[in-house]
Amino acid sequence: MFNKKLAESQALFDDACRFWLETVQPVTSPLVLISQIQRSGGSMLNQLFDGHPEVHAHPHELKFGYPRKDDWPPIDLADHPERWFEIFFEDIVVRHFRYGYKKMAKYKDTFLFIFLPSLQKEIFLKYVDSVAAVTRRDVFDAYMTSYFGAWLNNQNRIGSKKFVTAFTPRLAFSDANMESFFDIYPEGRLISVVRDPKNWFPSANRHETDKYGDIKKALEQWNASARSMVRNKKAFGDRVCMITFENLIQRNESVMRHLADFLAIGFDDILLTPTFNKIPVKPNTSFKIESPGIMVSALERYKTLSPEALNTIEEMTGDVYRQVLESVESIS
């Protein structure tokens, strides 16, 4: 009897997967890429888009880059579709499915993330097979369709979507990456967040000491991010929006209304609260854990620095910071 029930359960599961495969909603919307150096508010911004009825929000960092996550994935149309899927596949979904989703390991709260990689591959291959003359954009659409199609407990799966939003740090540093991004998504958008280096450095140093422990090397990376923002704005014009982390924290509603207009989506109150799958989440911070929502104390990290460190930051980044502030959006 036990074995019979197991077999029946497996048959029901297989039937459910077949039904899901047949009813998957294609995701062909352009990508809104959120990208700049880490610890600047990119994760929080994407969590603010989560749950918006006109948006598919990728729930974690978008890691479909190859060979690294900050390399735009090189898709050769001469390759086999299975190779395309191998390049795109984000193996972190396996961990999130097995152990639940949490933004930081120190948090006790975890969120159910029901995701079937085998189903994702089937959806991907089926989508590609349905296209007569496959273009690179079709391959990217196949991946997005497969990702959101295999995320079974996604609370925002249904409805007409204008964009997919996703955060990938550093992807926007490279000229070649941005040219490839806008080649695939000519109607895509880039949003970059610049954070005052005096507040950025303490957060970055505490989060990844190996990468940002040396203040001068860390600030060189911050400068590279800031310069890339200015360059991208000049190169791609109205398709690029630059905002400050400080405005995002202090003038949250004004900034999110501005970004809603930038994307031509309706303003919704859900844009004011960071969420995962519509559930409020705590901030991604290396400092003391606070309650879910926006962390105002992030604007005072500079108070943890010595006068010598503050002088070094001003000397190394002051001119670059003033230049990048000239290109950020004016928020009314």
N, C-alpha and C positions, 0 to 999 in steps of 0.2 A: 504494500500500500504506500509505504514511504517513497520507494523508488518511482512508483507510478505518479505520485503527486509532484515529485521533483521534475519528472519528464513533462508533465502537464504545465508546470510553471515555466520551464525553459521554452516550451512551445508558445506559451502566451507572451513571453518576453520577445521571442523572435517575431511573432506577429505584430507586437507593438512597435518594434524597430522598423519593420517593413512599412507599417502605416505611417510612422514618423517620417521615414525616408520619402514617402510619396507626397507628404503634405508640407514639406519644408518650404518656407517662404524665401525666395531669392533675395540676397542682399547685394544690391548693385549701386548703392549710394556712394558718393565720393567720400574720401577720408579727410577728417580734420585731424591733423597731426599736431600734438602738443610736444614741443621739444626745446630743450636748452640744457644747461648743466644741471646735475642732480641737486637736490635740496633747495629748489627754487619755487616749489609750489605746483609742479606739474601733476603729481599724483592727486593732490587735492582738487585741482581744477577739473581733472577728468572725473573725479568722484562727484563733483558738482553737476556735471552733465548726466551722470547716471540717473536713469529713471525718466528722463525727459521723453515725452511721447513721440517726438519727431527725431529721436536719436537712438542709434545703437551705440552704447558705451562699452568699449572693451574693458573688462573688469580689473585687469592687472596691467603691468607694463606690457606693451606690445613687443614681443620677442620673436618676430618672424624674420628678423635680419639674418644675413648670412655672409661670411662665416661668423660674424659677431652680431649682437643685437643692434649695434649702432652702424651697421652696414646695410644699405638698401639691398633687398634680396635680388640677386641676379637671375632672372628667368630667361632661359634660352628656349625658344619655341621648338627647337630641334630635339630637345630632351623629351623623355617619356613623362606623362602626367604623374606617375608615381614618384619620379625624381622631383618634380615641382612640389609635391606634397611633403617630401622629406625636407626640402629646403625651408618651407614655411613652418612646419610643425613646431608648436611651442610645448616642449615636454613638461613644463611646469604644471600644465593642466592635470597631469597624472597625480602629482603630489597634492594639488588642491582637491581633486576628486577623492583621494584616499584619506587625507587628513583634515579636509575642510579648508576654506579660504581664511587667511588672516594676513593683514598687511605687514605686521611685524611679529617676530617670534615671541617677544615678551608679552604680547597681549594674550589674555586668557580667552577672550571671545573669538569663536570661529564661526564661519558661515557655511551652510550647506552649498556645495558646488557639484551638481550632478552633471557630469560631462563624460561622454563615451567616445574615446579616440577612434575606436573601430568604426563607429557610426560616422564620425567626422570624415574619415577617409572615404567611406562609401558615398557620402554626400558630395565630397569634392570630385571624385571620379565621375559620378553620375552627371554632375553639372558640366564638367568639361566635355563629356561625351555628348551632351545635348547641344553643343555649339558647333555649327557647321565649319566655320573658319576661325579658329581660336586666335585671339590677340592676347598680348600681355595683360591688358586690362581684364579680359575674360578670366585669366588665371587668378588674378587678384580677387575678382568678384567670386570666383569659385571658392577661394579660401575663406573669405568673409562669410559666404553662405554656409560653408561647412562648419565654421567656428560657432556662429550663433545658432545654427541648426542642431549642433551636437550638445549645446548647453541646455539641458532638458528642463531645468527649473528656473530659467530666465524669466523674470516677472515682467519684462518689457519687450517680449519677442514680437508681439503682434502689432500691426499698425503700419501706416505709411511713414517711412523714415527718410529724412532729407540727407542725413550724414551718419557716418560712423566716426566716433571720436576715440582717440587712443593716445596714450603717452609713451614716448620712447626717449629717454635722456640721450643727449649728444648726437642724435641722428642729424640734427639740423646744423651741426658744425661744418659739414662737408659740402662744398659746391656741387660735387658730383652727385651726392645723395639727394640734394634738393632739386637738381635738374631731372634726376630720374623720378622723383616723387611727382613733380608737376607734369612730367611726360606721361606718367600713368594716370594721374588724376588732374587734368587741366582745370577742372572745376573744384579741385580740392582747396583746402585752406591750411595755413600754418599759423599756430598761435605760440608765441614764446613769452615766457615770464622772466623778467629781470628782477633780481633781489639785491638790495643794498649789500655790497660785499662785507660791510661791517657786521651785518646780521647773518649773512650767508656763511662766512668762514667758520664761526663757532659751531654751526649746525653740521657743516660738511666734515669738519675735523673730528667731531664727536661721533659721527655716523660711520665714517670710513677713514680711520687713522692712517692706514697703509697708503691710501690714495691722496689724502689731503692733510697729512700730519705736518709736512714741511710747508710753512706759511707762504714762502715765495713761490714754490712750485704750484701750490694750490691756487694762488692768485693769478698765476700765468694761465691756468686753465679757466678761471673765471673771466679773464680778459679775452681769451679765445672765444668763449661763449658769447660774450657781449658784442665783440666785433662781428661774429657771424650773424647775429641778429640784425645789425645795421646793414650788413651786406645783403642778407636775404630780403630785407624790406626794399632796398634799392633795386634788386634784381626782379622781384616778383610783385611789387607794388601792392595793390588793393587785396591781393590774395593772402597777404601776411598781416597779422595783427600782433602788436607788441604791447604788453601791459606790465605794470609793476606788481610785485608781490605785495608791497605795502598797500596799494589801492585794493588789491584783491581781498586783503584782510580787513582794512578799515572801511572801505566803501563797497562792500561785497555786492549789495543789490545793484548799485549803479554800474559796476563792472559787468555783472552777469546780464543786465539789461543791454548793455553795450554789445556784449558778445552774442546775445540772442539776435540783435539787429544785424551784426556782422554775418551771422549764418542764416539770416532770414528765417528764423524759427520763432514761434510764439514764446513770450515770456511765461514761465511757469514757476510757482513758488518752490518746486523741488530743486530748482537751480541754486537755492540759497543754503542747502544742507548737503554736506558730503555723505554719500550713501554707497553701499554695495548692494546691488539687486534690490534697490529701494529701501534698504535697512540702514539707518544712521550708523556711521562708523567713527571711531576715534581717529585723531590726526596721526599722521606718519611722522613721529618725532623721536629724536634721540634724548630728549630731556624728560622731565617728569610727565607721566601720563595724565592727561586731562580727560574730561568727559567728551562724548561725541560732539562734533561741530567744529567751528573755526577757532583756531588757537591764537588769541590776540597777543599772548606773551611772546610769540615768535618774533615780534617787532622789537624786543628788548634783549636779544642775544648779545649785542655788542657790550652790554654791561659786564659780561663775563671775561672780557679781554683786558689785557694790560695796556697802559698808555703806549708802550713800545709797539705792541701789535697793532693798535689803532693807527699809529703814525705810519707804520709799514703799509697798511692797507690803503691809506690815503695817498701815499707816495706812489704806490704801484698801480692803483686803479682809479684814482680821482678823475683824471682827464678822460679815460675811457668811459667811466660811469656817466660823466656829464654829457658826453657825446651820445651815448645810447638813450639817455633820458630825452634828448631832443627828438627821437624817433618814436617814442611810445605814444600810444593813443591818448588823446585828450578826452577825459571822462567827464561828462557834464552832470 
